[in-house]
Amino acid sequence: MNKFMKWLTDSFAPAMNRLVENPWVAAVSQAMMRVLPFILVGSLVFFYNVFRDYIPGLPDIFPIASYSFMFIGIFISFLIPYNLMELKKRNKFQVPAGLLGFSAFIMSLNPTFDEHSFMNVNFGVFGPSGIMVAIVVGLFVAFIFNLWTRFGFLEDSATIPSFLANWINSIVPIFVTLLAIMILVPKGGFDIVSAVNTVFKPIASFGQSYPGMIFMCLTPAILYSCGVSSWAFGAISTPVFMAGINANIAAIAAGGTATNIVTSETVFTAALITLGGMGATLPLVVQMLLSKSKKMRTLGKVCIAPSIFNINEPVIYGTPIAFNPLLMLPMWINSFTGPTIIYVAMKLGWLNVPGKMIQVGQVPAPISSVMITQDFRAIIFYVILFAIYFITWMPFFKAYEAQCIKEETVNQ
């Protein structure tokens, strides 16, 4: 165990932190984080529509979602090159790079224009359906801008004002990028959207499989327990989650049923897999409240309110779970058993698959569990999973509690 912890501390965590801090990875993960408020606005609209289903007289506010959540593809195409210029310390090129990302994304969709100059384009690609296209285009724009601006062309010239040098250094990558996309798409007839979706399809299919669900739940839990921000994993999970819930929404709108299990709603919002937060920490906090250790009881009192609302940073870093071999392992076990039970239950029809996009993750379970699945059987699974998580935490917590009691006895 000591060798394993040394490897985690000295090799794994530093390597993961270097990966997370890589500007290209960070540019994508930060873009996902920065569009989160717009996703949450869309979630609030879908949450409101849950009540509207029962009270039809309530006004329709879906246009709010249409002009927030349904624009996240456009936002991401702007944010990726914008973020990269910021991370590369080329702040004066942030806005031109971001605006180029926006225009390059629109051109890549190959819109048509009628005799009245009205643009015809698939509005759905502006939103979650276009996330992968936006990522590809955004990274391409970032690559061209980064490649050109790294040379600092004319920046040291004594005869050309700095603002003019900046204009020239923006004009070149803008022209080259749009020329490349023009040759490829409008002139060459290449369908970027279909190509990207074809490449992404196996990734999405894996993401919706049982191994994919385990990967989506276990990986961020391991990173989190090693002190690595799990937000960076959003660059991988968010496109899969958004594609899944978007397909579920479309299927229900067409009179079908939701079939994509691996969504943010299933993993996070329903709060069955993440009961108290990633790793299902609420049962641990309950045990802390009942602990014979003064330290554990005090921490339990501090952590219980956030845990009820699925906020587990206090228990992860306060107990701590992070880099604590006695408590890291049950967190990983829960991130395997919980997804397994929920995946099987939804696959067999024992629990409804979420069909509404609601990512307000701080609603306590089992209220959120019923709200998201629209299935009162979720309460049964809440009780079952709470018991399983509680039993999983118990032996590891007792071992850690014994350590704490021993330390308290020595220090008295």
N, C-alpha and C positions, 0 to 999 in steps of 0.2 A: 504493500500500500504506500509506503514511504517513497519507493522508486516511482510509482505511478503519479503521486502528487508532485514529486520533483519534476517529472516530465511535463505535467500539466502547467506547472508554474514557470519552469525555465524554458520550455520549448513550445508547447501547444499554444498557450495564451499569448506569448509575444508574437508568434507567427500569425495568429488570427488577428491580433491588433494591427500588425503591419498590413495585412490584407484589407482590413476595414478602413485603415487610414490611407490606402492607395487612392490617389485622386480620382481615378477612373471609376473605381467601385464606389467611393464616397459621393461622386457627382450623381450617380444613379440613386443611391440610397437616400441622399439628402433631398433629391427631387420627390421621391415617394413620401418622405416626411413632410415636405412643404405643401403637398397637395392634400394632406390629411384633413385640414379644416374643410375643404370642399367636399371630400368624401363624407365627412361627418354631417355636413349640411344636407347632403342627399340622404343620409341615414335618418336624419330627423324627419324628413319628408315622408320616407317610407314608414317610419314609426308612427307618424301622424295618420297615414293611410290605413294602419291597422285599426284605429278607432273609426275612421271614415267607412270602413267595411261594415261596421255595425250601426253607424249613424250617417246614412247617405246624404242627409241634409247639410253636412259640413262642406265648406267651400273647397274647391279643387286648388291645391297649391303646388301641383307637380311642376309647373314652369320654373319654380325655384330650383328644383333638382336638375331640370333640363339645362339651366344656365350656370350650374355649379358642378355637380357630379358628372354631368354629361359632357363637360369640357376638359376633363382631366388629361386626355391624350394631348390636346393642344398645350396645356400647361406644362406637361412633362417635356414636350419637344422644346419648349423655351428654357426650362429650368436646367436641363442636363448641360448644355453648353455654357449657360450662365454660371452654373455652379463650378464647372471645371475651370473657367477663367478665374474665378474667385480663389479656388484651391491652388491654382498655379501662380497666384500672386500677380495676375495680369488684369487687375480690376478695371482698368480703363477700357477693356474690350468686353466686359461682361454684357452690357446692354446690346451692342451690335451682334455678339455671338448668340444671345438669347433670341433676339428678333429674327436673326437668320434661321435659327432652329424652327421658329414658328412658320416663316414663309416656306422653308424647305419642306416642312411637314405637309403643308397645304398643297404644294406642287407635287409631292410624292403621291398624293391621293388622286392625281390626274383628273381634276374637275373639268366639267364641260360648261360652255357658255352658250346661251341661246341668243336670238337676234336682239333681245332687249338687254343684253349683258348680264343677265341673271346667272349666277353660278349654280351649277347642279352638282352636288356632292352628297355622298352617303353620310348623313348626320351622325349615324351610330358610330362611325369610325372616329369621331371627335372624342368620344368617351372611352369607357373601359375596353371596348372592342379594339381600339386603336393604340392601346398602351405599348404593345410590343413594337409596332411600327414607329411610334414616337420615340422609343428607346433607341432603336436602330438608327433613325434619322438624327436624333439628338447626338448620339455618339459619333456619327459621321461628321456632322457639323463641328463638334468639339475637336475631332481629330484634325480637320482641315485648318481650323482657326489656331489650334495649338501648334501645328506644324509650321504655319507661316509666322506667327507672332514670336516664336522662340528665337528667330533670327534677329529681331529688333531692327528691322530694315529702316534706315533713315533716322533712327532715334537719336543717334549721336551727331547728326548733321548740325553744323553751326549756322547754316544758311536757310534751313527750312524750319519754320515754327513747329513746336511739338504737336499742336492740335492738327496741323496739316499732315504731319507724319502719321499720327493716329488714324486720320481719315484714310490715308493711302493703305495703311496696314489693315484697315477694315474692308476697304473696297476689294482688295485682291482675293481674300478668302470668300467674301460674299459672292463675287463674280464666279470664281472657280467652282464653288459648291453648287450654285444654281445652274451653271452651265452643265455640270456633270449630271445633275438630276434631270435637266431638260433633255439632254441627249439620251438618257436611259429610259425616261418615262414618257413624256409627251411625244417625243420624236421616235424613240425606239420601241414604244409599245410595251415596255416591261411593267408588269403589275407587281409593284412592291408589296402591296397589301397581301395579295395571295401568296407571294413568295415567303414573306415573313411568317404568315399564319401557317404555311406548310411546314416551315422549319420549326415553328413553335408548337405545332400540334403534338409531336411525340413528347415534348416536355410537359404540355398540359395534360396529356393522357396519363403520363407517369404520375403527375401531381394529383390526379383524381383516383389513382389506384391505392390499394391498401399500403404498399411500401412507400408510395408517395406521401400518404398522410402521416406515416410514422416519421418520414424524413422531415416533413414540414413542422412537426410538433417536437421531435426529439432534438433536432439540430440546434434550434434557438435556445432550448432549455440547457443544453450542454454549454453553449457559448455564454449564456447568462450566468450560469453557475461558476464559470471560469473568469468572470469579471469583464467579459467582452460584450459590448452593447449588442443586443439582439435586434436593434433597429436596422442594422446593416443588412440583416437577412431579408428585410422587406424588399430589397431589390430583386430577390428570387421569388419570395412567397406572394407578394402583392399582385403581380401579373397573373399568377395561377389562381389566386383567390378571386380576383375581380372577373376573370374570364369565366370561372365557375358560377359565381352568383349571377352574372349577367346572362348566361345561358339559361339558368334556372328561371329568372324573371321572364325571359323571352318565351320559354316553354310554357309557363303558366298563363301568360298573356295569350298564347295561341291555343289554349284549352288543354294543354298537356300537363305533365307533372314534373316537379324538380327532381333531377337525378344526380347532380354533381354534389357530392358530399363534402369535398375538401374546399371549404370556403372560410373566410374570416368569421362568418356568422356561426358556423359549426364549431370552429376551433376556439374562438374567443368569446363572441357575444353571448352565446347560449350559456357560457360559464359552467359547462359540465366537464369538459376536458381541462379547462383552466379554472378550476374552482378555488377562488381566492387569488388567482394570478397564475402565471406560467409555472408548471410543476405541481399545481393543485396544493397550495400552501395553507388554505384555510383550516383543514383538519389539524395541521401541525400547530397553528396558532391556538386552536382550542386546547390542545394538549399542553401548550405552554401556559395557558391560563390556569390549568389544574396542576401545574408542576410543583414539586417539593423544593425546587431551587428558587430562591428569591429573585435572582437575575432573570430566570426564564419567566416567572410570573409577571415581573415588571415589563419585560419585553412583550409578553402576551397582551397586556393591557394597552400598550402603545400600538401594537400591530393589529388588534382585532377590528377596529373600525375601518382602516384602509383595506383589510383583507375581505371584509364583507362586501366591499365595493370593487373587489378584484384588482386592488392595487397592492402589489407585493414587494415593492422596493424596500420598505422598512424591514420586512422579515428576511429578505435575501441578503441585505447588507448589515442588518442590525443583529441578527441572531449569532453569527452569520451563517448563511448557507453557502455563499460563495467561498470557494477554496476550503470548505470544511468537508473532509472525506466522509464523515459520519452522516452528513445531511445532503450532500450532493447526490449520492447514489439513489436514495428514495425519490428525489426529485426527477431523476432520469427514469426510474421505474414507472412513476406515475405518468410521465410523458410518453410511455409506451402502452401501459395498460388502459389508460383512459381513452386514447384514440382508437385502440383496438375494439373496445366494447362499443363505443359510439358508432364506429364504422360498420361493425357487424349488425348492430341494431338498426341502423338506417338502411343498410343493404337488404336486410330481411323484411323491412317494412314494419318493424316494431316501434319505430320512431320516425316522425316526418322529417324529411330533408328540408332545410330552410329555403324559402322561395322569395324572401324579401331582403333587400339590402339594408340592414340595420347594424351599424358598427359602433353603437354607443355601448362600449364595453363595461361601463361602471354601474349597470343595473344589477342588483344582487340576484343570485340564483336562490330558489328556482323560479322566481318571477320572470327573469330574462329567459330562462330555459323554455317556459311555456310560451312566452311572447314570440320568441324566434321560431320555434318549431310549430307553433299553433297546435300544440298537441299536449294534452294533460298527462299523457304517459311520461312526459319529461320529468314529472315529479318523482315517479318511481325510479327512474334512472338516476336522478339526483341523490336519492336516499341510498341506492346501491353503490354509486360511485363514492359518495362521502364515506361510507363504511369501508370500502376497499382502500381508499386513500388513507383513512385513519389507521387501518391495520398495517398498511405499508410503512407509514411513518413511525409507528409505535416502537419497534425494537431499536431502530436507529436513534430515535429521540431519547429513549431511556438510557442508551449508552452515553449519549452526549450530556444528558441531565446528570448522570452519575459523575461525569468529569466536572461539571459546574458545581455540584454539591461539594465535591472534594476540594475544589479551589476555594469555595466560600468557607469551608471548615478550616483550611490552612490559614486563611487571611483573617480569621476572627481573633 
